[in-house]
Amino acid sequence: MKVAIIMGSNSDWPILEPAEKTLKSFGVEVEVVVASAHRTPELVHEFASGARERGVEVIIAAAGAAAHLGGVIAAFTTLPVIGVPINATSLQGMDALLSFVQMPSGIPVATMAINGAKNAALFAVQILSTKYPELVEKMADDRKKMQAEVLAKGEKLAKLRAENN
């Protein structure tokens, strides 16, 4: 089980690090690359066209501004590509979001919310779970943990409100 995370700039890493942590928590191997669709197109081509041979099964591509990285990668591979638009300009990530979701017919890129790296990782795990059944139970356990956390927060708020009334 292997997912590659590629970003246009190392300044995107603080946004993407939770994706790596999430993937590793599910036992998924992670490859991390910095490459720009515009400034290092040969490197992006090499990364995308060789990903399957390196054992990569899903690619998470993050970029801001014009955000062509995900689409360029999708053009060079048949692997699933998940786009993470990055809030990197005065448009607060809307430019990147629109670049990702407006892919031409035939070259799909699944797109998460602006800065939605953790959801990209969880979606990658869902994709992998179709091949690796052990991930199905891990995902169910993760959802139960989230549910317990929300219930605990609700109980804490209820207790605080009761004390203040």
C-alpha positions in Angstrom: 0.0 0.0 0.0 1.7 3.2 -1.2 0.5 6.8 -1.7 2.6 9.5 -3.2 2.1 13.1 -2.0 3.4 15.7 -4.4 3.4 19.5 -3.9 4.4 22.4 -6.0 6.5 24.0 -3.2 8.0 22.9 0.1 6.0 25.8 1.7 2.9 23.6 1.2 4.3 20.9 3.6 2.6 22.3 6.8 -0.7 21.8 5.1 0.2 18.3 3.7 1.9 16.9 6.8 -1.4 15.8 8.3 -2.0 13.7 5.2 1.2 11.8 5.7 0.5 11.3 9.4 -3.0 10.0 8.5 -1.8 7.6 5.9 0.9 6.3 8.1 -1.6 5.8 10.9 -3.4 3.3 8.5 -0.1 1.6 7.7 0.2 3.1 4.3 3.7 3.8 2.9 4.2 7.4 1.8 6.4 8.9 -0.9 6.8 12.7 -0.7 8.0 14.8 -3.6 8.3 18.6 -4.4 7.9 19.4 -8.0 6.3 22.1 -10.0 4.2 21.6 -13.1 5.6 24.9 -14.4 9.2 25.1 -13.1 10.2 21.4 -13.3 7.9 19.9 -15.9 10.3 17.1 -16.7 10.5 16.1 -13.1 6.7 16.0 -12.9 6.5 13.9 -16.0 9.1 11.5 -14.7 7.3 11.3 -11.3 3.9 10.6 -12.8 4.8 8.3 -15.6 7.0 6.1 -13.2 4.7 6.1 -10.2 3.0 2.8 -10.9 6.3 1.1 -11.4 7.5 2.4 -8.0 4.4 0.8 -6.4 2.4 4.0 -6.0 -1.4 3.2 -6.1 -2.8 6.7 -5.4 -1.4 10.2 -5.9 -2.2 13.2 -3.8 -1.3 16.4 -5.7 -1.3 19.8 -3.9 -0.8 23.1 -5.5 -1.9 26.8 -5.2 -2.6 29.6 -7.6 -3.0 28.2 -11.1 -2.7 24.7 -9.6 -1.9 22.8 -12.8 0.1 20.1 -10.9 -2.8 17.6 -10.4 -4.0 17.8 -14.0 -0.5 17.5 -15.4 0.1 14.4 -13.3 -3.3 12.9 -14.3 -2.4 13.4 -17.9 0.7 11.2 -17.4 -0.8 8.3 -15.3 -3.9 6.2 -15.1 -3.5 6.1 -11.3 -6.2 7.9 -9.2 -5.1 11.5 -8.5 -6.6 13.5 -5.6 -6.1 17.2 -5.8 -5.6 19.5 -2.8 -6.0 23.1 -3.6 -3.7 25.3 -1.5 -4.6 28.7 -0.1 -1.5 30.5 -1.5 -2.7 33.7 -3.0 -4.9 36.7 -2.3 -7.8 34.7 -3.7 -7.6 32.5 -0.6 -7.3 29.2 -2.6 -10.4 29.8 -4.8 -8.1 30.0 -7.9 -6.5 26.7 -7.1 -9.9 25.1 -6.3 -11.3 26.2 -9.6 -8.2 25.0 -11.5 -8.6 21.5 -9.9 -12.3 21.1 -10.4 -12.4 22.4 -14.0 -10.3 19.6 -15.5 -11.2 18.7 -19.1 -13.3 15.7 -19.7 -11.2 12.5 -19.8 -8.6 13.6 -17.3 -10.3 13.5 -13.9 -8.8 14.7 -10.7 -10.8 14.1 -7.5 -10.7 17.4 -5.6 -10.8 18.0 -1.9 -11.6 21.3 0.0 -9.0 24.1 0.0 -6.2 22.9 2.3 -8.1 19.6 2.7 -5.1 17.3 3.0 -6.4 15.1 5.7 -9.5 14.3 3.7 -7.3 13.5 0.7 -5.5 11.0 2.8 -8.7 9.4 4.0 -10.1 9.3 0.5 -6.8 7.6 -0.6 -7.3 5.0 2.1 -10.9 4.4 0.9 -9.6 3.8 -2.6 -6.9 1.4 -1.3 -9.5 -0.4 0.8 -11.0 -1.8 -2.4 -7.8 -3.8 -2.8 -6.7 -4.2 0.9 -9.6 -5.4 3.0 -7.7 -4.8 6.3 -8.2 -1.1 5.7 -12.0 -1.4 5.9 -11.8 -2.3 9.6 -9.2 0.4 10.3 -11.5 3.0 8.7 -14.5 1.8 10.8 -12.4 2.0 13.9 -11.3 5.5 12.9 -14.9 6.6 12.5 -15.9 5.1 15.9 -13.0 7.1 17.4 -14.2 10.3 15.8 -17.8 9.6 17.0 -16.5 9.1 20.6 -14.6 12.4 20.4 -17.7 14.3 19.2 -19.9 12.7 21.9 -17.3 13.6 24.6 -17.2 17.2 23.4 -21.0 17.4 23.6 -21.0 16.0 27.1 -18.3 18.5 28.2 -20.3 21.4 26.8 -23.5 20.1 28.4 -21.7 19.9 31.8 -20.2 23.4 31.4 -23.6 24.8 30.5 -25.3 23.1 33.5 -22.6 24.6 35.8 -23.2 28.1 34.4 -27.0 28.0 34.7 
